[in-house]
Amino acid sequence: RLKPFWLKLCASLPVWTGPMAPLTLTVRTSPRDSFPLEIEDDETAEALAVAIFSLKPDLGEELRLAHKGKPLKEDVELRAAGVRSGDVIAVAKKVPRPAPVAEAAPAAAAGATSGHGAAPSGGTAAQAAPPEQPEALAQRAQDGPAAGGEAASGHAAKLAPPAVPA
């Protein structure tokens, strides 16, 4: 049996309402500029970035978030990332990548075919016709390591398409 003192004590304790708890965070956009933000702890870092963008649109849509010096991944919940009420979240604009994938593919193909006669004599390897490139890879795989191919490791033979007779 509980005595009246314990009944009053138990009644005065806060009731746990579930896993959601609001976090009051300090969002730091620069060494001199910060603002408070309230968000639920079950939200993701991406939702936090959207909330920050809605309050400070001049930062841009693509934001990098860091908590205690570590970057926050977009799909991780704030609770799982160890974010607690009162913590500081550092925010910075994402820097665009210098080389898009579309431009990197010809450069990679140029590096793979240079020195093996796939490029026309007056141009660069990047100007070679795309159908010639797979044939050059297949030829290098058949030539073996003595001719500069990667057949010694077996990687080129696995990656190169079969040679098509002309």
C-alpha positions, 0 to 999 in steps of 0.5 A: 500500500502506498502512503499519501506522500508517495501518491502525491509524489507520483501524481506530480511526476510528468507523464511520458507521452511518447517518443516525440519531444521538442528540441530547442536548438541553436542554429549557427549560420556564422560566428556572429549569427545564430537563432533558436529553432524548435523541432521534434526529436523524431524528425530527420536532418533533412526536415531540420534543413527545410525548417532552417531554409524556411526561416533563412531563405538567403542561405539557399536550399542546399544546406550542410548541417553539423552537430558537434563537429560531425556532419548530419546525414539527411536520412538520420533522425535527430534523436539517433544522431545524438542531438539534444535540446540546447545543442548547437547546429552549424549550418553552411551552404553546400558547395556544388561539385566542380565536375558533373558526371556527364563531363567526367565520363568522356574524361575517364574514357579519354584516360582509358583509351589514350596511348592505344590508338583509339583517338584520331591522329589530329584530335584528342581521345575525348573526340573519339567516336563512342563506338570505337571506345568499347572495341579499343577496350576489348582489343586491349583485353585480348592483347594482354599485359605485354601490350599495355592491357589489364588482362594480367589482373583479369579486370579488363577481360571481365569489363570489356564487351566481346569483340564484334568482327567488322 
